[in-house]
């Protein structure tokens, strides 16, 4: 005689309970995947994501940072040597 309780059919959820549990597990994994994907998608600044960029563009960015006072003269000279 089947048991009609909170666990579904046959006392432990039977096949339907297992399928529902498996579905929730898949849903949970998909949510975790998209959270991590979106979390790490925008990491880093625009300059650091631009790999293999044109040296002129990099020098332009470096000049702008120096003019705005974001970097010191020593940093400017060191970074300019690295770019060239």
C-alpha positions as CSV (number, residue, x, y, z in Angstrom):
1,X,0.0,0.0,0.0
2,X,1.5,3.3,-1.1
3,X,2.3,6.0,1.5
4,X,0.7,9.4,0.8
5,X,2.8,11.8,2.7
6,X,5.1,14.9,2.1
7,X,7.7,12.7,0.5
8,X,5.4,11.6,-2.4
9,X,4.8,8.0,-3.4
10,X,6.5,5.0,-1.7
11,X,7.8,6.8,1.3
12,X,11.0,8.3,-0.2
13,X,9.6,10.3,-3.1
14,X,9.9,7.5,-5.7
15,X,10.8,8.4,-9.3
16,X,8.9,11.6,-9.4
17,X,10.6,12.9,-6.2
18,X,14.0,12.0,-7.6
19,X,13.3,13.8,-10.9
20,X,12.2,16.9,-9.1
21,X,15.3,16.8,-6.9
22,X,17.5,16.3,-10.0
23,X,15.8,19.2,-11.7
24,X,16.5,21.5,-8.7
25,X,20.1,20.4,-8.7
26,X,20.5,21.2,-12.4
27,X,18.8,24.6,-11.8
28,X,21.1,25.4,-8.9
29,X,24.2,24.5,-11.0
30,X,23.0,26.7,-13.9
31,X,22.5,29.6,-11.5
32,X,25.9,29.2,-10.0
33,X,27.5,29.0,-13.5
34,X,25.9,32.3,-14.6
35,X,26.8,34.1,-11.4
36,X,30.5,33.2,-11.8
37,X,30.4,34.0,-15.5
38,X,29.0,37.5,-14.9
39,X,31.2,38.0,-11.8
40,X,34.5,37.6,-13.6
41,X,33.4,39.0,-17.0
42,X,34.1,42.6,-16.1
43,X,37.2,42.2,-14.0
44,X,40.1,44.4,-14.7
45,X,40.3,47.8,-16.3
46,X,39.9,48.7,-19.9
47,X,43.7,49.2,-20.3
48,X,44.5,45.8,-18.8
49,X,42.0,43.9,-21.0
50,X,43.5,45.5,-24.1
51,X,46.2,42.9,-24.8
52,X,48.4,43.4,-27.9
53,X,47.1,46.9,-28.4
54,X,48.8,49.6,-30.5
55,X,51.8,51.2,-28.8
56,X,50.5,54.7,-29.8
57,X,47.2,54.0,-28.0
58,X,49.1,52.9,-24.9
59,X,51.3,55.9,-24.9
60,X,48.2,58.1,-25.3
61,X,46.6,56.5,-22.2
62,X,49.9,56.9,-20.3
63,X,50.1,60.6,-21.2
64,X,46.5,61.2,-20.1
65,X,47.2,59.6,-16.8
66,X,50.3,61.6,-16.3
67,X,48.6,64.9,-17.2
68,X,45.7,64.1,-14.8
69,X,48.2,63.4,-12.0
70,X,47.2,59.8,-11.6
71,X,50.8,58.7,-11.9
72,X,54.2,60.3,-10.9
73,X,56.9,61.3,-13.3
74,X,59.0,58.2,-12.2
75,X,56.1,55.9,-13.0
76,X,55.5,57.6,-16.3
77,X,59.1,57.2,-17.4
78,X,59.3,53.6,-16.2
79,X,56.0,52.6,-18.0
80,X,56.9,54.5,-21.1
81,X,60.2,52.4,-21.4
82,X,58.2,49.2,-20.9
83,X,55.8,50.1,-23.7
84,X,58.5,51.1,-26.2
